[in-house]
Each structure stands twice: as structure tokens, then as C-alpha cells.
Amino acid sequence: MVSTSTDGRARRPPTELRRWRRYLADERAEASVYRNLAARRSGEERDILLALAEAEGRHEQHWLELLGDDVGRPLRGDLRTRILAGLAKRFGSVFVLALMQRTEDRSPYGADVDAPAAMAADERIHGEVVRGLANRGRLRLSGTFRAAVFGANDGLVSNLALIIGIGASGADQHVVLLSGVAGLLAGALSMGAGEYVSVRSQRELLDASAPHPEAGQAVVDLDVDQNELALVYRARGMDEAAAAQHAHEVLTGLRQTSETGAVGTVEHEAVGSGLSAAISSFLFFASGAVVPVLPYLFGLGEWSAVAVAAVLVGIALLVSGAVVGVLSGASPARRALRQLAIGYGAAAVTYLLGLLFGTAGI
């Protein structure tokens, strides 16, 4: 016999009720994340985050209506979302947005018959909204962050490989330590200088592609019937008809009085500055390169020093790979393991070469 609740509806199976309660708790937790993020922002980003929290509130109401008198004791959201809510309240960083992007992308509503199609679509769109907000943070971070990640990983892998390779050749512990310190200093300086030159060169190339600052001022004086403004747009990729139409609109009053944007601008935000990239590369290479040196600084024996160095570098590679995975919206575990495999692979090859040279007496 099917039991009924006090409102006359058939009582649902316990497994179904548990699932609905879990959804209800998760919606509340996700709304809390968005409200906490909004509290640390202003302007458009704050409005977007509050709108997302409101949407999660609508989803919450759906599960409340389905549960009716069977709501029971309020459950807590899953641990991951509760941690994100705490991080959002204290930091509100791009890391939280990147993790929320993955949460929205993994919504189970698309395969659940009790979740309306509109609600499943909401969750998919929420993922894109959060992706857009996270991309703003990624753009601000990209130049310096790229230098930091590359620097740290180069320091970890290159110095571990250097130390292990020299150690395998039979060199004295003191020689191994000095080689590690020399590799740290030389590599950090090389990374810093190389990153500075790279970023400065990239910015100079972009500057060369930017419109001349006086070009926009000339637009207002062009002859409406005889001018080459359409050629500017065609040179930048528009087809002939679209370029002509756009030039006509600009010249017939659809532009601002000060027409500095008529021929477009080039943004360098994602590139970063040469100095900040150089400093990041230097510091992060040094911080990575010092890790495999630490066991030798504390006087550990040959094999114990190698083992400890390998473990410390492995942990650091896992962490850096996971961070890259989080920020890129990909699987942190997969990125961490990929980073570990690449680092250990390079160290293993260098170790084998060190053995070969040591055996050959080179």
C-alpha cells in the first residue's frame, strides 16, 4: 500500500527523498557561495553574482515544493561547496570562481527526471556565466601567473635533474650541493632575464600593431563620399560590404564626438609587464630550485638526500599542477599527475645519463 503525506500526496520512496534533500542542501550552499563572492565585489560583477544566487534560490524552491512535509532536518551542502563558501567569504578569488565553474558544469539535473529541463538549462548557463567571471580574473593573472608557473616548475625539475644527475655520476656530496646552488642562481637569473625580454618584445609587437594615436582624430575631417576608412576595416579582416557599412556609420554620426576609437585599440592586459614577469620568474624559479637542495643543506646522506629531494619535488609538482588545473577549469588531479610524470621523467633520464657518465669515467 502506498502511504500518503499530510497534504494528501503519495509519499515518495526514502531514496528519492534523500536525493531531493541533497539537491536542496546543495542549492543553498551554492547560493551562499555566490552571495559571499558578491560581498567582496562591486559594480557589474556583484550584480551578476547576486543574480546567480537568486537563481539558485528559485531552484531551492523547486525542491522545497517537491518535498512538501518531507523536508526534514536541513542538510548541509556537500563538503566541497561548503569549503568554497568559506573561501569565497574570506578571499573571493578567481580560484573559487574556477571551482564553481566545475561545480556548475557537473550538475546532475540533466539526467534527473525530477529536475525540469529549464532548471537543467539554468545550471548549464550558470556554468558559462561563472566561466566568464573567472576568465576576467584569469586575464588579470595570465601574464604574471604564466611566468610564475613556468618558473617554479622549471626550478623544481631542472635542479632536481641536475642534482640527481651529478650525484649519480659519483660526485662528492659537497660538489652536488654547490652544483644545486649554482643551478638555482644561474637558472633564476636566466629565467628572469628571458621572461623580461620575452614580454617586452611581445608588448612592442603589439604596440606596432596598435592604431596610430592621431588616426582617430583624422576621422572627423574625412570626406564622407571620398575616403579610405573602409580600407582600414578591410585590412583588419572585414569583408568589403561590412567594411563599407561600418565606415558609413562612423562617418554619418553614429560615432562619439571624440572619435579616438574609430579605428580600434589593442589591449595588452593579458601580456602583463616585463618587470613583473621577470621578478615572478626569478622568485618562483628560485623557490622551486631550492626544494631539491634542502636535503643537502641539512646534511643528509647520498641516497636519503636523493629520496627526500624527490619526494619534496613530487609534492610541489602535484600542488602546482593542481593549481593550474583549477585555474584552467580542468581536472586538478589529471593536471597534477601530468606535472608529476613530466618532472619525474626528466629527472629519471638525467639520472640514467649520470650513471652512464660515471661508469664511463667522464
C-alpha positions as CSV (number, residue, x, y, z in Angstrom):
1,M,0.0,0.0,0.0
2,V,1.3,3.5,-0.9
3,S,1.4,5.8,2.1
4,T,0.4,9.4,1.8
5,S,1.7,12.6,3.5
6,T,-0.5,15.0,5.4
7,D,-1.2,17.1,2.3
8,G,-2.7,14.0,0.6
9,R,0.2,13.4,-1.8
10,A,1.7,9.9,-2.2
11,R,4.8,9.6,0.0
12,R,7.9,9.2,-2.1
13,P,10.5,6.4,-1.5
14,P,13.2,7.2,1.0
15,T,15.9,7.1,-1.6
16,E,14.1,9.7,-3.7
17,L,13.5,11.9,-0.6
18,R,17.2,11.7,0.3
19,R,18.2,12.8,-3.2
20,W,15.9,15.8,-3.2
21,R,17.1,16.8,0.2
22,R,20.7,16.6,-1.1
23,Y,19.8,18.8,-4.0
24,L,18.1,21.3,-1.7
25,A,21.2,21.5,0.5
26,D,23.5,21.9,-2.5
27,E,21.4,24.7,-3.9
28,R,21.5,26.5,-0.6
29,A,25.3,26.1,-0.4
30,E,25.8,27.3,-4.0
31,A,23.7,30.4,-3.3
32,S,25.8,31.0,-0.2
33,V,29.0,30.9,-2.4
34,Y,27.6,33.4,-4.8
35,R,26.4,35.8,-2.0
36,N,29.8,35.6,-0.3
37,L,31.6,36.3,-3.6
38,A,29.2,39.2,-4.3
39,A,30.0,40.7,-0.9
40,R,33.7,41.1,-1.9
41,R,32.9,42.7,-5.3
42,S,31.2,45.8,-6.6
43,G,29.5,47.0,-9.7
44,E,28.6,44.7,-12.5
45,E,30.3,41.6,-11.1
46,R,28.4,42.0,-7.8
47,D,25.1,42.3,-9.7
48,I,25.8,39.2,-11.7
49,L,26.8,37.1,-8.6
50,L,23.6,38.2,-6.8
51,A,21.5,37.3,-9.8
52,L,23.1,33.8,-9.7
53,A,22.3,33.5,-6.0
54,E,18.7,34.5,-6.7
55,A,18.5,31.8,-9.5
56,E,19.8,29.2,-7.0
57,G,17.0,30.3,-4.7
58,R,14.5,29.5,-7.4
59,H,15.9,26.0,-7.7
60,E,15.8,25.7,-3.9
61,Q,12.1,26.5,-4.0
62,H,11.5,23.7,-6.6
63,W,12.9,21.1,-4.2
64,L,11.0,22.5,-1.3
65,E,7.7,22.2,-3.2
66,L,8.5,18.6,-4.2
67,L,9.4,17.6,-0.6
68,G,6.4,19.3,1.0
69,D,6.1,18.0,4.5
70,D,9.1,15.7,4.0
71,V,11.7,18.4,4.1
72,G,13.0,17.0,7.4
73,R,16.1,18.4,9.1
74,P,18.1,20.8,6.9
75,L,21.1,19.0,5.5
76,R,24.5,20.6,4.9
77,G,25.7,21.0,1.3
78,D,28.5,18.8,0.1
79,L,31.9,19.4,1.7
80,R,33.4,20.8,-1.5
81,T,30.7,23.5,-1.9
82,R,30.8,24.4,1.9
83,I,34.6,24.8,1.6
84,L,34.1,27.1,-1.4
85,A,31.6,29.2,0.5
86,G,34.1,29.7,3.3
87,L,36.9,30.6,0.8
88,A,34.5,33.0,-1.0
89,K,33.7,34.7,2.2
90,R,37.4,35.3,3.1
91,F,39.1,35.6,-0.3
92,G,36.7,35.8,-3.2
93,S,39.4,34.8,-5.6
94,V,39.5,33.6,-9.1
95,F,40.2,30.1,-7.7
96,V,36.7,30.0,-6.1
97,L,35.1,31.0,-9.4
98,A,37.1,28.4,-11.3
99,L,36.0,25.7,-8.9
100,M,32.4,26.9,-9.0
101,Q,32.6,26.7,-12.8
102,R,33.4,23.0,-12.5
103,T,30.6,22.5,-10.0
104,E,28.0,24.0,-12.3
105,D,29.3,22.1,-15.3
106,R,28.9,18.8,-13.4
107,S,25.2,19.4,-12.4
108,P,23.2,16.2,-12.3
109,Y,19.9,17.8,-13.3
110,G,20.3,16.9,-17.0
111,A,19.9,13.2,-16.2
112,D,17.3,13.6,-13.4
113,V,13.6,13.3,-14.3
114,D,12.6,15.3,-11.3
115,A,14.6,18.3,-12.4
116,P,12.7,20.4,-15.1
117,A,14.5,20.9,-18.3
118,A,14.5,24.7,-17.7
119,M,16.4,24.2,-14.4
120,A,18.9,21.9,-16.0
121,A,19.4,24.6,-18.7
122,D,19.8,27.2,-16.0
123,E,22.7,25.2,-14.5
124,R,24.4,24.9,-17.8
125,I,24.1,28.6,-18.4
126,H,25.3,29.3,-14.9
127,G,28.5,27.5,-15.8
128,E,29.0,29.8,-18.7
129,V,28.3,32.9,-16.6
130,V,30.8,31.8,-13.9
131,R,33.3,30.9,-16.7
132,G,33.0,34.5,-18.0
133,L,33.6,35.9,-14.5
134,A,36.5,33.5,-13.9
135,N,38.0,34.5,-17.3
136,R,38.2,38.1,-16.2
137,G,40.4,37.0,-13.3
138,R,42.4,34.7,-15.5
139,L,43.0,37.6,-17.8
140,R,44.3,39.7,-15.0
141,L,46.5,36.9,-13.8
142,S,47.7,35.4,-17.1
143,G,50.9,37.3,-17.7
144,T,52.4,37.1,-14.2
145,F,50.8,33.8,-13.4
146,R,52.3,32.1,-16.6
147,A,55.8,33.3,-15.6
148,A,55.3,32.1,-12.0
149,V,54.1,28.6,-13.0
150,F,56.8,28.2,-15.6
151,G,59.5,29.5,-13.3
152,A,58.5,27.3,-10.3
153,N,58.2,24.1,-12.4
154,D,61.5,24.8,-14.3
155,G,63.2,25.3,-11.0
156,L,61.8,22.1,-9.5
157,V,62.5,19.9,-12.5
158,S,65.8,21.3,-13.7
159,N,67.5,21.4,-10.3
160,L,66.3,18.0,-9.3
161,A,67.5,16.6,-12.6
162,L,70.9,18.5,-12.1
163,I,71.4,17.2,-8.6
164,I,70.4,13.6,-9.3
165,G,72.4,13.5,-12.5
166,I,75.6,14.8,-10.8
167,G,75.0,12.6,-7.8
168,A,74.6,9.5,-10.0
169,S,77.9,10.2,-11.6
170,G,79.6,9.6,-8.3
171,A,80.5,13.2,-7.4
172,D,81.1,14.2,-3.7
173,Q,78.1,15.5,-1.7
174,H,79.8,18.9,-1.4
175,V,80.0,19.1,-5.2
176,V,76.4,18.1,-5.6
177,L,75.3,20.9,-3.1
178,L,77.4,23.5,-4.9
179,S,76.0,22.4,-8.3
180,G,72.5,22.8,-6.9
181,V,73.1,26.3,-5.6
182,A,74.8,27.3,-8.8
183,G,71.9,25.9,-10.8
184,L,69.5,27.8,-8.6
185,L,71.2,31.2,-9.2
186,A,72.0,30.7,-12.8
187,G,68.6,29.4,-13.7
188,A,66.7,32.1,-11.7
189,L,68.7,34.9,-13.4
190,S,68.3,33.3,-16.8
191,M,64.6,32.9,-16.3
192,G,64.1,36.4,-15.1
193,A,66.1,37.9,-18.0
194,G,64.5,35.7,-20.6
195,E,61.0,36.5,-19.3
196,Y,61.6,40.2,-19.3
197,V,62.9,40.2,-22.9
198,S,60.1,37.9,-24.0
199,V,57.3,40.1,-22.5
200,R,58.9,43.3,-23.6
201,S,59.2,42.0,-27.1
202,Q,55.6,40.8,-27.2
203,R,54.4,44.2,-26.0
204,E,56.5,46.0,-28.6
205,L,55.0,43.8,-31.3
206,L,51.5,44.6,-30.1
207,D,52.4,48.3,-29.9
208,A,53.4,48.2,-33.5
209,S,50.0,46.7,-34.4
210,A,48.1,49.4,-32.5
211,P,46.4,52.3,-34.4
212,H,48.4,55.5,-34.6
213,P,47.2,57.8,-31.8
214,E,46.4,60.6,-34.3
215,A,44.5,58.3,-36.7
216,G,41.2,58.7,-34.8
217,Q,41.5,62.4,-34.8
218,A,41.7,62.4,-38.6
219,V,38.4,60.6,-39.0
220,V,36.2,63.6,-38.3
221,D,37.8,65.5,-41.2
222,L,37.4,62.8,-43.8
223,D,35.2,63.4,-46.9
224,V,32.1,61.4,-46.5
225,D,32.0,60.4,-50.1
226,Q,35.7,60.0,-50.9
227,N,37.7,58.4,-48.1
228,E,39.7,55.3,-47.3
229,L,38.2,54.5,-43.8
230,A,36.6,51.3,-45.2
231,L,40.1,50.1,-46.3
232,V,41.2,50.2,-42.7
233,Y,38.4,47.8,-41.7
234,R,39.0,45.6,-44.7
235,A,42.7,45.4,-43.8
236,R,41.6,44.2,-40.3
237,G,39.5,41.3,-41.7
238,M,36.1,42.7,-42.5
239,D,34.6,41.8,-45.9
240,E,34.1,44.7,-48.4
241,A,30.4,45.2,-47.8
242,A,30.7,45.1,-44.0
243,A,33.7,47.5,-44.0
244,A,31.8,50.0,-46.2
245,Q,28.8,49.8,-44.0
246,H,30.8,50.3,-40.8
247,A,32.7,53.2,-42.3
248,H,29.5,54.9,-43.4
249,E,28.0,54.5,-39.9
250,V,31.1,56.1,-38.4
251,L,31.1,59.0,-40.8
252,T,27.4,59.7,-40.6
253,G,27.2,60.4,-36.9
254,L,27.0,57.1,-35.1
255,R,30.3,57.7,-33.5
256,Q,31.2,59.7,-30.4
257,T,32.2,63.3,-30.8
258,S,35.8,62.4,-29.9
259,E,36.5,59.6,-32.4
260,T,39.5,58.0,-30.8
261,G,38.0,54.5,-31.1
262,A,37.1,54.7,-34.8
263,V,40.0,52.5,-35.9
264,G,40.2,50.4,-32.8
265,T,42.6,49.8,-30.0
266,V,44.8,46.9,-28.8
267,E,44.7,45.7,-25.2
268,H,47.9,44.4,-23.5
269,E,46.3,43.3,-20.2
270,A,46.8,39.6,-20.8
271,V,50.5,40.1,-21.6
272,G,51.5,41.7,-18.3
273,S,54.5,43.9,-17.7
274,G,58.1,42.8,-18.4
275,L,59.3,43.7,-15.0
276,S,56.6,41.9,-13.1
277,A,57.0,38.8,-15.3
278,A,60.8,38.9,-14.7
279,I,60.5,39.2,-10.9
280,S,57.9,36.5,-10.8
281,S,60.1,34.2,-12.9
282,F,63.2,34.9,-10.8
283,L,61.4,34.4,-7.5
284,F,59.4,31.3,-8.5
285,F,62.3,29.6,-10.2
286,A,64.4,30.2,-7.1
287,S,61.6,28.9,-4.8
288,G,61.3,25.8,-7.0
289,A,65.0,25.2,-7.4
290,V,65.7,25.4,-3.6
291,V,63.4,22.5,-2.9
292,P,65.7,19.7,-4.1
293,V,68.7,21.4,-2.5
294,L,67.2,21.4,1.0
295,P,68.1,17.8,1.9
296,Y,71.8,18.5,1.1
297,L,71.7,21.7,3.1
298,F,70.7,19.7,6.1
299,G,73.5,17.2,5.6
300,L,71.5,14.1,4.6
301,G,73.4,11.2,3.2
302,E,73.6,10.5,-0.5
303,W,70.6,8.2,-1.0
304,S,68.4,9.7,1.7
305,A,69.1,13.2,0.3
306,V,68.0,12.0,-3.2
307,A,64.9,10.3,-1.8
308,V,63.8,13.3,0.2
309,A,64.5,15.7,-2.6
310,A,62.4,13.5,-5.0
311,V,59.5,13.4,-2.5
312,L,59.6,17.1,-1.9
313,V,59.7,17.9,-5.6
314,G,56.9,15.4,-6.3
315,I,54.7,17.1,-3.7
316,A,55.5,20.6,-5.2
317,L,54.8,19.3,-8.7
318,L,51.4,17.9,-7.6
319,V,50.4,21.2,-6.0
320,S,51.5,23.4,-8.9
321,G,49.7,21.0,-11.4
322,A,46.5,21.1,-9.3
323,V,46.6,24.9,-9.2
324,V,47.0,25.1,-13.0
325,G,44.1,22.6,-13.3
326,V,41.8,24.7,-11.0
327,L,42.5,27.9,-12.8
328,S,42.1,26.4,-16.3
329,G,38.8,24.8,-15.3
330,A,40.2,21.4,-15.9
331,S,40.6,18.4,-13.7
332,P,43.1,19.3,-10.9
333,A,44.0,15.6,-10.3
334,R,44.8,15.0,-14.0
335,R,46.9,18.1,-14.3
336,A,48.8,17.3,-11.1
337,L,49.6,13.8,-12.3
338,R,50.7,15.1,-15.7
339,Q,53.0,17.5,-14.0
340,L,54.5,14.8,-11.8
341,A,55.0,12.4,-14.7
342,I,56.9,15.1,-16.7
343,G,59.1,16.2,-13.8
344,Y,60.0,12.6,-12.7
345,G,60.5,11.6,-16.3
346,A,63.1,14.3,-16.9
347,A,64.8,13.5,-13.6
348,A,64.9,9.8,-14.4
349,V,66.5,10.4,-17.8
350,T,69.2,12.7,-16.2
351,Y,69.9,10.1,-13.5
352,L,70.5,7.5,-16.1
353,L,72.8,9.8,-18.0
354,G,74.7,10.5,-14.8
355,L,75.1,6.8,-14.2
356,L,76.4,6.3,-17.8
357,F,78.9,9.1,-17.4
358,G,80.0,7.9,-14.0
359,T,80.6,4.4,-15.3
360,A,82.4,5.7,-18.3
361,G,84.6,7.8,-16.1
362,I,83.7,11.0,-17.9
